[in-house]
Amino acid sequence: MQLTIHHLTQQFGKVRVLDNLSLETGSVGSLVLVGPSGGGKSTLLRILAGLDVPTSGTIEIDNAGLPRDENGLRAYRRTVGTVFQSYNLFPHLSARENLILPLVHVHGLTREAALEQIREPLERFQLAAHADKRPAELSGGQNQRIAILRAMVVRPTRLFLDEPTSALDPEMTAEVLDMIEALKGTGTDFVLVTHAMTDPFGGPGCR
């Protein structure tokens, strides 16, 4: 992934969260946005994920301009995955149903095809035994791994992660980090937001 940002500004009312930001990367498989809380990291991530439209400025990813119109953004969002700190799983659905929901309702797979597509990832990451449990019956680490899996089973070109381990204890954090490390060989690019300079994502795995 190659990212180019020119004069990006995002303003909410009188508050300017991003102020004339310019950035250019080489070709990278993983990109980490590090900084203090309130510094605009999550705002930038939401723009890169196509969830928000900037006030001004331009963004190119792999030499293609990020769309600003709703139809273009909707099509773009179908090609990426986003994972938030709070999991954002549907509490009334099982882990399995949370996984197949975007495959059926966004990507048009039949229920049978969606179930087949999630079978191997559930087994690979040792979550098959928890597939019938609802989020309230799972640990924080299990919920976050299901959230990451939900974003990955749609086979995105890139995955955006907004502080995915900040609400987890060290043991659960290790579970999630191990999972993301294992996913790096899938060909998906990763963009991660963190406020921790010591976050393992800042190490050799992020290039």
C-alpha positions, 0 to 999 in steps of 0.5 A: 500500500502506498499512501499520499495525503495532501493538505488534509483538514477535518473540522467539526464546528469550530474545532479543527481536528486535522490541520493541513496534514500532508503525508507520503509513504513508500510501499508498506504492508503495515502502517501505524499511526501513533500519538496521544489521545485527542491527536486526530488519529482515529479521525484520520483512520475513519477518513481512510476507511471511507467512514468520514469525508474530510473538510478539505484536502486529498488522499490517494491510496495506491495512486487512486483517489479516495472518493468523496461522493456517497456512491463511491464511498459505499463501493470503497467500503465494500473493499476494506474492513474496519475494527473498533476498540469497542468490537461493535458486535451485535449483542443479540446475535451469536458469533457465527451470525455476526460473521455471516451478516456482512457476507450475506447482506453486503456482499450478496453471498447465500447463507450456505456460502457464507457459512462455508467461508467462515468455517476455516477461519473459525477453526484456524483461530480456535474460535469454532467452539465459541461460534454459537455464543453471544458477545456477552458470553465471550471474553473481551479478547474473544469478542475482539478476535471475532470482530477482526475475523468479521472484517477479514472474512470479506477478504478486504484489500486493507484492514483499519484497526482503531486501538483494538487492544486498548480495552484489553488486559495483557493476556487478551491483548496477546491473543489479539496481537497473535491473531493479527500477526498471523493474518499478515500473510493474507495479502491484506494491508493493515493500518493501525491506530495506537497511543502507546509508543510501546505497542507491539505493532510499532515493532518489526512486524510493521513495515 
